[in-house]
Amino acid sequence: MVGPEAIFERYFLPLYPEPLRGDLARSRSEDANPGNNPHVVAHLQEAAAIFAAHAASLLNRDCNLDFSDASIHRLSHALDESTIGRLLESPLMGSPENDLFNLVVHGSAYVGECIVKNHDGAWQVRKPLWESLVRLESRAGTGDLAVFHWWLKSLADKNVTIADRYRAQIEIPTFDPGNLRVIAAPDRRFSRLEKTPYHMLHQYLRANIPELRGVGEHFPSAERWEDYRFKWVGFTLLGEGRMLLIHGQNATGAHLFWLTADGFEKATYFPCDAFPDHRVESDGDKVRVHYRIEGKDVAQEMLWWGP
């Protein structure tokens, strides 16, 4: 796999203005729009619109790029290993006609514009424009997000995608759990699922939580689910019935999956001993997971909408 530095040097560095090519720190820190000229920001908005209109031809699939948060996840899913490999081999390396160059610079504008539109972000213009940052204020504080560099890192590391970064740095810090629809009455109780094949999980959900629309596009696939080899699966409603926590234990640890009315939202994993079984407690705004690791009892506490 080609590293992010090599991708940058081959496809992008030759297109930096000569004075900045040897001073990248200046390119990434100097305000290129100190007068807040709206026409400069309009170039970024135009680049995002170009990406939304033409990405399908570069990716060989339509991701329905409608500037929603969900579109970032569709886009990220399209950037699979074979697509990235094909783009890395596109001709005219180091020129503005190169497919990978156009995908990344316009894609950076698109992801940034989604942050601006959906989460009140603000462009911090840099030169060249694809180095521009997006300033976001959230419960996590104020941060300047280098979206262009998300792309470079995601092209080089298939394990941390653009969607992963968007979820961690945008969706989670700006998430307002009070806006979630109630799935079921919070006092509803569920028995443990002792037989855990994928089809039986779906049967259980349809029978016991018919209000849930489904597990969602990003819930583990049938193959992935079978690989977990859960001994059992439990179900806990959280947040006055706004989220369903599905949790299972296998030989290596406890896996937790948070679902909203629209399906999968996030997941986490706690390595633990095979015995005793982990235990989940819900208490107001908090959820606690009790388990044992190397003979030591541990209690992990987090907000009910997850890590």
ABEGO torsion letter per residue (X at the ends): XBBAAAAAAAAAAAABBAAAAABAAAAAABBABAAGBAAAAAAAAAAAAAAAAAAAAAAGBBAGBAGBAAAAAAAAAABBAAAAAAAAABBGBGBAABAAAAAAAAAAAAAAAAAAAAAGBBBBBBOBAAABBBBBBBAAEBBBBBAAAAAAAAAABAABBAAAAAAAAAAAAABBAAABBBABBAABBBBBBABABAAAAAAAAAAABAABAEAEAABBBAAAAAAAGBABBBBBBBGGGABBBBBBBBAAEBBBBBBBAAEBABBBBBBBBAOBBBBBBBBEABBBBBBBBGGBBBBBBBBAAEX
